[in-house]
Amino acid sequence: MKSCLRSSLINDPFGDPGLLVQFLFQKRALLFDLGDIAPLSNGELLKVSHVFVSHTHIDHFIGFDRLLRAVFGREKTLTLYGPENFIKNVEGKLAGFTWNLVDRYDESLTIDVVEVRESKLLKARFKAIDKFIRSEETETEFKDGIILNDSTITVSAAVLEHRVPCLGFSLQEKLHVNINKDRLEAMQVVEGSWLNDLKQSVLEGKPDAYSIAVPIKRDGKSDSHQMTLGTLKESLIDIFPGQKIGYVVDTVYNEQNKKKIVDLVQSADIFFCESPFLADEEARGQDRFHLTSHQAGALAREACARQLRVFHFSRKHMAHRERFYEEADNAFKGIIETSNLARKS
């Protein structure tokens, strides 16, 4: 697997939940949850293009002000996703400040907010130049769980239960499509913009029978041959799968949630899953609508995740850190990542 993504938890397992995903060859990053983000530098925050908030309990949303402070005064569009009532939550945050001088800024921040419901996406825009008054409200279909689909990634969400709607997320990096330069030369194919079109055809999943005009130069003469996408994929292209990352926090273990989570993070390369409680605290987890370490491992195993990272441990158990990993491992029997290390049973 080749990947241009690097993911890391913002805090230690006993701290506020939060995940930073950085793009290695772009000045871009994604945030999952906005709890305590003090460990992140302003430089890192300025790279953030999209934020995915599971829900607005204080340990998942207190960092909104810090992020706003870092990006305010920039010509930038920041897109935030969250559960039911999220637009009102963001609007309330913005309304807590006085914006009488925003017209003095040459550059204006725009915040797009997407509220994820069971069957629809509600969208609203807040612009600094307009004193962050809500505008441009629209409603679209929430189809196939997808909330973001761009040229490099797809992000999906599931509405889970935490006594309030709480979103789980998965991030799928798109295929890496590389042109084999040695084969290009051997086939006497001429480089050009058509290669970008070829890559795009692969990424869009066009059928192998799709015909493409290929410029060829032989004996000093230029010509164009029609070749199928299937032939070009076999003879000219190297295709590698992208990385899949799952992120689930603050939800109860029941059949409905279990199915949603397993479907969401199926075959994830790394699954970031909360486990505030130890295995013998299942009843406490049900009462608080949280997972245990064993349940996190069981979910990862059923979803065929490649690697599991448990976090969001209860501070009550600060002396028992290793038990979380061991109990998750007993249920998962795969690769358990602990801090920056990974171990395999």
C-alpha positions as CSV (number, residue, x, y, z in Angstrom):
1,M,0.0,0.0,0.0
2,K,1.3,3.5,-0.9
3,S,-0.1,6.4,0.9
4,C,0.2,10.2,0.9
5,L,-1.5,10.4,4.3
6,R,0.0,10.5,7.8
7,S,-2.4,10.2,10.7
8,S,-1.7,10.8,14.4
9,L,-3.7,11.3,17.6
10,I,-3.4,14.9,18.9
11,N,-3.3,13.9,22.6
12,D,-2.3,10.9,24.6
13,P,-4.9,8.2,25.2
14,F,-6.2,9.8,28.4
15,G,-6.6,13.3,26.8
16,D,-9.3,14.7,24.6
17,P,-10.0,12.8,21.4
18,G,-8.7,14.2,18.2
19,L,-7.0,13.0,15.0
20,L,-4.8,15.0,12.6
21,V,-4.4,13.6,9.1
22,Q,-1.7,15.3,7.1
23,F,-1.1,15.1,3.3
24,L,2.6,14.5,2.8
25,F,3.0,16.3,-0.5
26,Q,0.4,19.1,0.0
27,K,0.0,22.0,2.5
28,R,-3.2,20.4,3.6
29,A,-4.5,18.6,6.7
30,L,-7.8,17.3,8.1
31,L,-9.0,17.3,11.7
32,F,-11.3,14.7,13.3
33,D,-12.8,16.3,16.4
34,L,-12.0,19.6,18.0
35,G,-11.2,18.9,21.7
36,D,-8.0,20.1,23.2
37,I,-5.9,21.0,20.2
38,A,-3.2,22.9,22.2
39,P,-0.4,20.4,21.0
40,L,-1.0,21.6,17.4
41,S,1.0,24.6,16.1
42,N,-0.5,27.5,14.2
43,G,1.3,26.2,11.1
44,E,-0.4,22.9,11.4
45,L,-3.8,24.5,11.9
46,L,-3.4,26.8,8.9
47,K,-3.1,23.7,6.7
48,V,-6.5,22.4,7.9
49,S,-9.1,22.4,5.1
50,H,-11.9,20.2,6.6
51,V,-12.9,19.4,10.2
52,F,-15.1,16.4,11.1
53,V,-16.7,16.8,14.5
54,S,-18.3,13.6,16.0
55,H,-20.5,15.6,18.3
56,T,-20.3,18.8,20.4
57,H,-19.7,17.6,23.9
58,I,-17.0,19.8,25.4
59,D,-14.1,17.4,25.0
60,H,-14.8,17.2,21.2
61,F,-15.6,20.8,20.5
62,I,-13.8,23.1,22.9
63,G,-11.0,23.6,20.4
64,F,-13.2,25.5,17.9
65,D,-12.1,28.8,19.4
66,R,-8.4,27.9,19.1
67,L,-8.8,26.9,15.4
68,L,-10.9,30.0,14.7
69,R,-8.2,32.2,16.2
70,A,-5.5,30.6,14.1
71,V,-7.3,31.0,10.7
72,F,-9.1,34.3,11.3
73,G,-7.9,37.1,9.0
74,R,-6.9,34.6,6.3
75,E,-8.4,34.3,2.8
76,K,-9.5,30.8,3.4
77,T,-12.5,28.5,3.3
78,L,-12.8,26.1,6.2
79,T,-15.4,23.3,6.0
80,L,-16.8,21.7,9.1
81,Y,-19.0,18.6,9.4
82,G,-21.1,17.6,12.4
83,P,-24.3,15.9,13.6
84,E,-27.8,17.2,14.1
85,N,-28.0,20.8,15.4
86,F,-24.3,21.4,14.3
87,I,-25.1,24.5,12.3
88,K,-26.7,26.1,15.4
89,N,-23.7,25.0,17.5
90,V,-21.3,26.8,15.2
91,E,-23.5,29.8,14.9
92,G,-23.7,30.1,18.7
93,K,-19.9,29.9,18.9
94,L,-19.5,32.7,16.3
95,A,-22.2,34.8,18.0
96,G,-20.2,34.9,21.2
97,F,-17.6,37.3,19.7
98,T,-17.9,40.9,18.5
99,W,-17.2,41.4,14.8
100,N,-17.5,45.2,14.3
101,L,-14.0,45.5,12.8
102,V,-14.1,42.7,10.3
103,D,-14.5,45.1,7.3
104,R,-11.0,46.4,8.1
105,Y,-9.5,43.1,7.0
106,D,-8.3,42.7,3.4
107,E,-8.8,38.9,3.6
108,S,-11.9,37.2,4.7
109,L,-12.5,33.8,6.3
110,T,-15.4,31.7,5.1
111,I,-16.7,28.8,7.2
112,D,-18.9,26.3,5.4
113,V,-20.9,24.1,7.8
114,V,-22.4,20.7,6.9
115,E,-24.9,19.1,9.2
116,V,-25.2,15.3,8.7
117,R,-28.7,13.9,9.3
118,E,-29.9,10.3,8.7
119,S,-31.1,11.0,5.2
120,K,-29.9,14.5,4.3
121,L,-27.1,17.1,4.5
122,L,-28.0,20.6,5.6
123,K,-25.5,23.3,4.6
124,A,-24.9,26.9,5.7
125,R,-22.2,29.5,5.1
126,F,-20.7,32.0,7.6
127,K,-18.5,34.7,6.1
128,A,-16.3,37.0,8.2
129,I,-16.9,39.9,5.9
130,D,-20.6,39.6,6.7
131,K,-19.9,39.4,10.5
132,F,-20.6,35.6,10.3
133,I,-24.3,35.9,9.7
134,R,-25.7,32.6,8.5
135,S,-26.3,32.5,4.7
136,E,-26.7,30.3,1.6
137,E,-28.6,27.6,3.4
138,T,-29.2,24.5,1.2
139,E,-30.2,20.9,1.6
140,T,-28.9,17.9,-0.3
141,E,-29.4,14.1,-0.2
142,F,-27.1,12.1,2.1
143,K,-26.3,9.3,-0.3
144,D,-24.2,6.1,0.3
145,G,-22.8,7.7,3.5
146,I,-20.5,10.0,1.6
147,I,-20.0,13.5,2.9
148,L,-16.9,14.5,1.0
149,N,-15.6,13.3,-2.3
150,D,-12.7,15.2,-4.0
151,S,-9.8,14.2,-6.3
152,T,-7.7,12.5,-3.6
153,I,-10.1,11.3,-0.8
154,T,-13.6,10.2,0.0
155,V,-14.9,10.7,3.6
156,S,-18.0,8.8,4.8
157,A,-20.0,9.1,7.9
158,A,-22.5,7.1,10.0
159,V,-24.9,8.5,12.5
160,L,-24.3,6.6,15.8
161,E,-25.9,6.7,19.2
162,H,-24.5,8.5,22.2
163,R,-27.8,9.7,23.7
164,V,-27.3,12.3,21.1
165,P,-26.5,11.7,17.4
166,C,-22.7,11.1,17.2
167,L,-20.9,10.7,13.9
168,G,-18.4,8.0,13.1
169,F,-16.1,8.6,10.1
170,S,-14.0,6.7,7.5
171,L,-11.5,8.3,5.2
172,Q,-10.6,6.5,2.0
173,E,-7.6,7.6,0.0
174,K,-8.2,7.2,-3.7
175,L,-6.1,4.9,-5.9
176,H,-2.5,5.9,-6.7
177,V,-2.2,5.7,-10.5
178,N,1.4,6.0,-11.7
179,I,2.7,6.0,-15.3
180,N,5.6,3.6,-15.8
181,K,8.1,5.8,-17.7
182,D,10.2,2.8,-18.9
183,R,7.1,1.2,-20.6
184,L,6.2,4.6,-22.0
185,E,9.5,4.8,-23.8
186,A,9.4,1.2,-24.9
187,M,6.0,1.7,-26.5
188,Q,7.2,4.9,-28.2
189,V,4.3,6.8,-26.6
190,V,4.5,10.6,-26.6
191,E,4.1,12.2,-23.1
192,G,1.5,14.9,-22.8
193,S,-1.7,16.1,-21.1
194,W,-3.5,13.0,-22.4
195,L,-1.7,11.1,-19.6
196,N,-3.6,13.1,-17.0
197,D,-6.8,12.2,-18.8
198,L,-5.8,8.5,-18.7
199,K,-5.2,8.7,-14.9
200,Q,-8.6,10.4,-14.4
201,S,-10.3,7.7,-16.5
202,V,-8.8,5.0,-14.1
203,L,-9.8,7.0,-11.0
204,E,-13.4,7.4,-12.4
205,G,-13.7,3.7,-12.9
206,K,-14.4,3.9,-16.6
207,P,-14.8,0.5,-18.3
208,D,-11.8,-1.4,-19.8
209,A,-13.4,-1.1,-23.2
210,Y,-13.2,2.7,-23.1
211,S,-11.2,3.9,-26.0
212,I,-8.4,6.5,-25.7
213,A,-6.4,8.2,-28.5
214,V,-2.7,7.5,-27.8
215,P,0.0,9.7,-29.5
216,I,2.9,7.6,-30.8
217,K,6.1,8.7,-32.5
218,R,7.9,6.1,-34.7
219,D,10.7,6.7,-37.2
220,G,10.3,10.4,-36.7
221,K,6.6,10.3,-37.6
222,S,3.8,11.2,-35.2
223,D,0.6,9.2,-35.3
224,S,-2.4,8.5,-33.0
225,H,-3.7,5.0,-32.2
226,Q,-6.9,4.1,-30.4
227,M,-6.2,1.9,-27.4
228,T,-8.6,0.5,-24.8
229,L,-8.3,1.6,-21.2
230,G,-7.8,-2.1,-20.2
231,T,-4.8,-2.4,-22.5
232,L,-3.3,0.8,-21.2
233,K,-3.8,-0.3,-17.6
234,E,-2.1,-3.6,-18.3
235,S,0.8,-2.2,-20.3
236,L,1.5,1.3,-19.1
237,I,0.1,1.9,-15.6
238,D,0.9,0.8,-12.0
239,I,-2.1,1.0,-9.7
240,F,-1.8,0.9,-5.9
241,P,-4.7,1.1,-3.4
242,G,-4.9,4.1,-1.1
243,Q,-5.1,4.0,2.7
244,K,-8.3,3.7,4.6
245,I,-8.7,5.2,8.1
246,G,-11.6,4.7,10.5
247,Y,-12.4,7.0,13.4
248,V,-15.2,6.1,16.0
249,V,-15.7,7.7,19.3
250,D,-18.4,8.0,22.0
251,T,-21.0,5.4,21.1
252,V,-22.7,2.5,22.7
253,Y,-22.2,-1.2,21.8
254,N,-25.5,-2.6,20.5
255,E,-26.5,-4.5,17.3
256,Q,-27.5,-1.4,15.4
257,N,-24.4,0.6,16.1
258,K,-22.2,-2.5,15.7
259,K,-23.5,-3.0,12.1
260,K,-23.0,0.7,11.2
261,I,-19.5,0.7,12.6
262,V,-18.4,-2.5,10.9
263,D,-19.8,-1.3,7.6
264,L,-18.2,2.1,7.9
265,V,-14.6,0.9,8.8
266,Q,-14.6,-2.3,6.8
267,S,-11.0,-3.3,5.8
268,A,-9.6,-0.1,7.3
269,D,-5.8,0.0,7.3
270,I,-5.9,1.7,10.7
271,F,-9.0,2.0,12.9
272,F,-8.9,4.6,15.6
273,C,-11.5,3.5,18.2
274,E,-12.4,4.8,21.6
275,S,-12.4,2.5,24.6
276,P,-13.0,4.6,27.8
277,F,-13.8,1.5,29.9
278,L,-12.1,-1.9,30.6
279,A,-13.6,-5.2,29.6
280,D,-15.2,-5.8,33.1
281,E,-17.0,-2.4,32.9
282,E,-19.4,-3.4,30.2
283,A,-22.5,-2.3,32.2
284,R,-20.9,1.0,33.0
285,G,-20.2,1.4,29.2
286,Q,-23.8,0.7,28.4
287,D,-24.9,3.3,30.9
288,R,-22.5,6.0,29.7
289,F,-23.0,5.0,26.0
290,H,-19.3,4.3,25.5
291,L,-17.2,1.2,24.4
292,T,-15.0,-1.1,26.4
293,S,-11.5,-2.1,25.3
294,H,-12.8,-5.6,24.4
295,Q,-15.7,-4.2,22.4
296,A,-13.3,-2.0,20.4
297,G,-11.1,-5.1,19.6
298,A,-14.2,-7.1,18.6
299,L,-15.4,-4.4,16.2
300,A,-11.9,-4.2,14.6
301,R,-11.8,-7.9,14.2
302,E,-15.3,-8.1,12.6
303,A,-14.5,-5.2,10.3
304,C,-11.2,-7.0,9.2
305,A,-9.2,-3.9,10.1
306,R,-5.5,-4.2,9.6
307,Q,-4.4,-2.2,12.6
308,L,-6.2,-0.9,15.7
309,R,-5.5,2.2,17.8
310,V,-7.5,2.4,21.0
311,F,-7.7,5.7,22.8
312,H,-10.0,8.0,24.9
313,F,-9.3,6.0,28.0
314,S,-11.0,7.0,31.3
315,R,-8.7,8.9,33.6
316,K,-9.9,6.7,36.3
317,H,-7.6,4.0,34.9
318,M,-4.4,6.0,34.4
319,A,-2.5,3.3,36.3
320,H,-3.8,0.6,34.0
321,R,-2.9,1.9,30.6
322,E,-1.5,-1.5,29.3
323,R,-4.8,-3.3,30.2
324,F,-6.6,-1.3,27.5
325,Y,-4.2,-2.6,24.9
326,E,-4.1,-6.1,26.2
327,E,-7.9,-6.5,26.4
328,A,-8.4,-4.9,22.9
329,D,-5.7,-7.3,21.6
330,N,-7.4,-10.3,23.1
331,A,-10.5,-9.6,21.1
332,F,-8.8,-8.3,17.9
333,K,-5.8,-10.6,17.5
334,G,-4.2,-8.3,15.0
335,I,-1.8,-5.3,15.1
336,I,-2.4,-3.1,18.2
337,E,-0.6,0.3,18.0
338,T,0.5,1.7,21.3
339,S,1.8,5.3,21.1
340,N,4.2,5.3,18.1
341,L,4.8,1.6,18.3
342,A,2.9,-1.3,16.9
343,R,2.9,-4.9,18.1
344,K,1.4,-8.1,16.7
345,S,0.1,-11.0,18.6
